[in-house]
Amino acid sequence: MDTVDRQLIQALRENGRASYAELGRLVGLSGPSVTDRINRLETAGVITGYRATVDSASLGLGVTALIGISLSDAADHEDVARRLRDLAEIEDCWFIAGDDSFMLKVRASDVDGLEKIIRKLSGTKGVSRTRTTIVLSTKWENRVGELPEEG
């Protein structure tokens, strides 16, 4: 990955809807050259997808929570991860170091909906305990910072 690839990645992180022509002007390449580079970055797994960022409350999901999951002694973390993937309410899932094994971000319509999600999680094979933190307000999310320097 060279400097131009990094510039393209940064530009797409800031505006995933930028046209190849716009990107080409930014990095000094033709649209077809930009297309080739982006296709190569996608094929290599550097660019993993594109998505719309949506206001969850406008979709009726006004409660956001972070839920730590502790596993039972006999649990296989890969098996638990597969089970967690099946729960559509989980937006993000991280395997972490510390007191918990997984940290989840979930969204629910209200506190009753959150309680139902927690019950599902508690009933998941391999889960021994959950610890929930309710988000009161979001100051920012999905921040796009500068890429680290090459090297």
N, C-alpha and C positions, 0 to 999 in steps of 0.2 A: 504494500500500500504506500503510495507516494503522497506528496503534498497536495496534488490536485484531487486525489481520492478523498483525502481528509477534508478538503474544502467542500467537496460535493456532499460528503456525509454531514458536515456541520450545517450546510445550507438546507438539506433535507430534514434535519432534526428541527430546524427553525420553521420550515414551511414545507411540509410533505406534499403540498399541491403545486409546488413550483414546476413550471414546464421545463422540458429539456432545453428549449431555446433560452429561457431565463438563466438556467444553470450554466449553459454554455457561455453566455455573456459574462457571468460572474467569474468563471475560471479561464476564459479565453480559448474555448474549444467550440467546435461545431456541435449542433444538436445530435447528429449521429454518433459522434465520438463520445459525447456524454452518455447517450443511450448504451453504448457498448460498455463503458466503464461501470455504469450503474448495474447493468445486467451481470457483469463479472462480480461485482460486490454482493449482489443478491445470491448468485450461484455459490459463492464462497461462504455464504452464511454471515457475512459482515452486516448486511442490511437484512433484517429478519421479517420486516413487514411494514405496513402503513395502516394508520387508523385515524378515526375522527376522535377528538377529545370532546366529551359531552358533559354538560352540567347534570350530574346525577339527580339532584333535587327536582329538576324539571321533568325527569322520567318517573317521579314518584319514589325515589330512593333517597330520602332525606336524612337517614341515619348511617353514618360511617363508623366502623369500629375496627380496631386492631386486636387480634386475638392470638395470644400465645398458646401453643399446644405442647404439652408434655406427653411423652410416650411411656407406656408401660415397659417394664424391664425386658419382656420377651418380644416386644414389637420390632418389626423390621421397618426401618424408616422408608425404604423404597415402596413397600407394600402400603404403608399409610399414605405416602405421597400419591400413589395411584388412586386410593380411595378418596382423598381430598379433591383430586382433579375432577371427580364425578359430581361434586357439589357445585352447582352453577352459581350459588350465592358468593362463592369465593372469587374475588377479583384478582388478587395477587397472593402468592405463596412463596415464602423464602425458607430454606433450611438454614438454621442459624446456630451459632455458638452461644452458650449461656445457659440460663436455667430452663429455657424452653427449647424444643427441638425445631419447631416451625413457628413462623410468624405469618399471620394471614391478614389481609385487608378484605373486609366484607362490607356490603351495602345492603340496607334493609329499608322498607317503607317506614317503619316506626319501631318503637321499643319492643312491641309484641312480636314483630317480624324478626328482630334481632334475637329475642329469646328462642324462637323456633330454630334459628340457625345454630345457636349455641347448643340446643338439645340434640340436633343432628350431629354436631361435632362431638359432643360428649358420648354419643352412642356409636361412634365410629370405632371399629375394631382397632386396637392398638393405642387409642387415646386414653390417657389416664387422668388428665386434668386440663382445663382451659383457664385462661386468665384474660379478661376482656377490658380494654380501654376504649371508651366511647369518645369520638372526636367531637369537640364542641363547635369548632369552626376550622375551616381550611384557609390558611394564610397564602399558600401556594401549593401547587401540585404539578408534577410532570415538568419540572424546571429543565430548561435546556441550557447547560453551561458550555463553556469552551472545552473543546477536546484537549486532552493533555498533549504536551509537546511530543514529537517523535523521539524515539531513542530509547 
